[in-house]
Amino acid sequence: MKQKPLAPFRFAVPPPSAVSLADPVLAPRVEANRAATIPACLEFCEKTHRLDAFDLKWKKGDKWFPHIFWDSDVAKVAEGMARELARRPDPALAAKLDSLARRIVAAQQPDGYLNTHFTLVEPEKRFSNLHDWHELYCAGHLIEAAVAHAEATGGSFFLDAARRYADLIARTFGRKPGQKRGYPGHEEIELALCRLAWATDEKKYLDLAAYFVNERGREPNYFVKKEGWQSWRLRYLQAHEPPREQREAVGHAVRWAYLCCGMADVADRTGDAGLLEACRAMWENCTQRRMLVTGGIGTSVDATEAIEGDWKLPNLTAYAESCASIGLALFSRRMHEITGEGRYVDVVERALYNGIPSGISLSGDRFFYQNPLAAGPDSIHDRERQSWFSCSCCPTNFARFWPQAAQLCWAWRPDEVRLCIPAASEFELESGMKIVVSGRYPYDGAIKIRFEGAFRTARFPGMLGVTKPSKIPPRPFALSLRIPDWCGRFSLAVNGKRLAAKPEDGFVSVRRAWKPGDEVALDLAMPVRVLRAHANVGADAGRLALQRGPLVYALESVDNGPGLHRLSIPAKQDFKLVRAKGLPRGTLAIAGEALETTRPGAALYSTAAPRTRRRRFVAIPYALWQNRGPAEMQVWTREAP
Amino acid sequence: MKQKPLAPFRFAVPPPSAVSLADPVLAPRVEANRAATIPACLEFCEKTHRLDAFDLKWKKGDKWFPHIFWDSDVAKVAEGMARELARRPDPALAAKLDSLARRIVAAQQPDGYLNTHFTLVEPEKRFSNLHDWHELYCAGHLIEAAVAHAEATGGSFFLDAARRYADLIARTFGRKPGQKRGYPGHEEIELALCRLAWATDEKKYLDLAAYFVNERGREPNYFVKKEGWQSWRLRYLQAHEPPREQREAVGHAVRWAYLCCGMADVADRTGDAGLLEACRAMWENCTQRRMLVTGGIGTSVDATEAIEGDWKLPNLTAYAESCASIGLALFSRRMHEITGEGRYVDVVERALYNGIPSGISLSGDRFFYQNPLAAGPDSIHDRERQSWFSCSCCPTNFARFWPQAAQLCWAWRPDEVRLCIPAASEFELESGMKIVVSGRYPYDGAIKIRFEGAFRTARFPGMLGVTKPSKIPPRPFALSLRIPDWCGRFSLAVNGKRLAAKPEDGFVSVRRAWKPGDEVALDLAMPVRVLRAHANVGADAGRLALQRGPLVYALESVDNGPGLHRLSIPAKQDFKLVRAKGLPRGTLAIAGEALETTRPGAALYSTAAPRTRRRRFVAIPYALWQNRGPAEMQVWTREAP
């Protein structure tokens, strides 16, 4: 992939209050997050003593015990609350967030340290086991929460606490005499420090992020020399070589994705082309050789939660942690912001509509930790979503992810507004103009974009995490519409007049002096697509998957009865769109003809010839499986002759 | 399955010295065991300090540490040496065995206790953690070794030591006041005590075996109440209910198989029809719902080494421990001895020619611990055999298994001799007559059985582990030939005269006054059979496996190139038998036509139509894979239309 110059390709995501959703798929998820996920996470954080830990009253012998990763769960809920509050005012939520943030900050030590486990349980072990103990990972999430809190409330007490903690970390780690030359075993703080740098305009936090990225994996290896970690396990932590030299997506998938986010942020802010090239190469490797069709990554069944080699994409045993898909989306979004290339949004979209939402029930309060592509009696992962986990990173990650959904649909720079994902939504520009997208995407490819006059003046206060724009969008400016990778045919019309436009880097652009009343019609052809995997993917050999628009479909036993493995589907047929029973109104299922093959007889193995009969099948969007009770599920079905 | 009366169906296995092999498959394995496996196991036991442990000189701080299961490895090598010695005299081996046995016995404590870990490391924890610590399992293997030693050498010092240890165990465990009401977490001692009872004619050891079998799983549960084990984990140890009430094959596969051996032994010796019925039911469940086509059991990828539910028969991730197949064969052999039903031998044969030998290289010194049915870049198990394991039960199990191979081929009672597995072999009867089987089984179904006059008088000294026969085989007596489950058509001729015989319970019998010079010709039709799995087996849906005679075949990349998943095989074709390259002379491969399907293009997922071309495939016996270097392998191949 040829590298393009950085500068002209920088895009910003809109501030949370400037965008909103009105589509049939994402908007209900965002609402369920507000109404169910955040309250449920808060409740479990309370029940499990995760909140109590911050009161620092724990004593040896107590029935509960502040675990090394607990702080991160609380921080992610706080971040989710702040992001939700930033979307729209909610005094009750604001009060809850304020009290939570104060409870967190109260646990800060005089020197700035803020970690309940190491304050309460093992104070003497502070920063002594970076490879395994999640200390800097927790710090990263605290910083992210504090930045989101400041953005949402304008208050600074949480952000100030985060700065004091970051200052302590900056004093502790680095290349100066007396400093530890360590870095986190579970990445996250790198991207958090970049956010902190942009929120505070303090370069030192960016420098610390860059230090963590650049020191990582250098020889002599810190984890091996200072902490006795085995060399062969460094790949699991992406610490086997400096990240800028890495070209493969390897190791614990969430760590890898968070590292890549931090690398992209540092590369972008420091103009580090070498680092960006590593990001590109790893993203390529991940998405072209190691990613499930749902945007799930980290498929390994033996190396926990990890990405392993090329083409290792099992279905039944795929791990595909919910957090890893979220991480991949956040990384891919950054790569679009930096490069402007639509293919990064293709992956954001794949995860956003498939591998991410599969991890959470429509009700918002039940979760999958793993997201395999098949489930049945042979399953090794949960077959029903759970309300909480002892290691509960996924639920709290949803809490902070969904409020960002509308922001993922748009990008902008002073002379261009980009509709990345054409879900029904609004984007209120600083100029006062509002761009309103309507339609039933992702179920329908007919998209209307209307320019409306606005009554309030929207402002771009400088979205944290992106460059502060120096100008408001001028007239004329370009409206760019993404043509997804799955779309083979589209048409575009402006005010009723058809335009012949050729996508460039995945977008078609129309530049003009847009005025209220202008209307753009984008029609993305959305046939049922029959996908096959690369010839090297063993698990999917002889199998097909159905995708329509951005949605990957799956057979579920609720519609088809048990024994999905007996079905095969002919690729050449007229698939029908039908109403999906028991799922939200408007959900489209795919129906068609399948063959059901059964070997008669009770013998476990026999030479009896299989019998085949024709029957109907129904497939629903993968993300929606197990919303109608326990079920078998299958994404890749055998292709019938 | 209707239960038949016990008495008329009791068969004995011949003594080791009365039988020998001359076939192309088993005989070389037995020889490799003598020449390579036993020496290699001894060497590793020495290298890893397993032998040193018996000298009781270990001290805290030493670099090595006597592990809780080490004694069992040493005992199994000793048993293997004794069984090998019992087959034929070998003064050098006898001397080595004598010295090894004396070294073991020297570690016995004054009260009879004999376990290096608990003598050296944690003497205060003796018999305190039965569910996890393998103490009684090690005792069982010591007893088995001692009995085999006595059988082979006629000497009693090792057997006496085993009796003293068994006496201590009998004093410790039981239902009397002051005794522990425990039983082993890893079964093995039950079957060993039965062997000890038969070797010593002491009923008390049979009583202790019966106690262990009958006390197991009773309420209040010993492991839960006395050792704090979790109730939900009892199934893993077959301790969730009394074995006689169990009807499913569940939990750790080796433990299950060893328990069943002990149950069958106790049932047989005590006439306990209820216990035998449980054996039958569990065997049914195991072999008709939970057994790989190779005779592998314990397929679970998440519950370590365990059998889980019905139809859970994955290929790539199948665990199928070598020891578990050995255990299943030993259990099935007992069931034939008790019931006389040929279907039990069908399973012995399936394991003997497939799932067992796959665990060991032809050279005899490399081992698989797991025996999956597919291997490739996606593998989660070893793809190359190893010379040893830290938990090295499998290599040492081979050492004691192979010397029994010839005994597995035959069974007898005073009025009948049974050829269970028609490998080329000899059975020298007590009468002085010798039955000589010739042919190239399992590669050829043409089998000649010749009665010859013998020059020495063979004796049946009362094979340990079987009833002592009271009579020598009289004239006339029946010669019974097994007609395997895989054989649809056979012919039988005696002295050139064709006989129309109908198999009963899997055997055809010819009763007459056999005399030297008589010749029987058995012809088992041996076409290539195309197998499909039961319609409930998800992993094998749309797939076929090839079997010829008792041999299950597999594709290996050595013959077919990499990417075996791209191949599919039409079931209806004329398969050819060809010489297998790089494998022992006489090994027959199956060749035929396959389709190779490749989806063109570099994209991970695309709508590009797959391309198919016709090509040749070659399949070799599954047991022989990875004897020609690292390779991909596949037993179940997609069935082409």
Interface residues (C-beta under 8 A of the other chain):
Chain A: T287 Q288 R289 M291 V293 V301 D302 G309 D310 W311 K312 P314 L316 T317 G376 P377 D378 I380 R529 V530 L531 R532 A533 H534 A535 N536 V537 G538 A539 A541 G542 A545 G563 H565 R566 S568 A571 T597 T598 R599 P600 G601 A602 A603 L604 Y605 S606 T607 A608 A609 P610 R638 E639 P641
Chain B: T287 Q288 R289 M291 V293 V301 D302 G309 D310 W311 K312 P314 L316 T317 G376 P377 D378 I380 R529 V530 L531 R532 A533 H534 A535 N536 V537 G538 A539 A541 G542 A545 G563 H565 R566 S568 A571 T597 T598 R599 P600 G601 A602 A603 L604 Y605 S606 T607 A608 A609 P610 R638 E639 P641
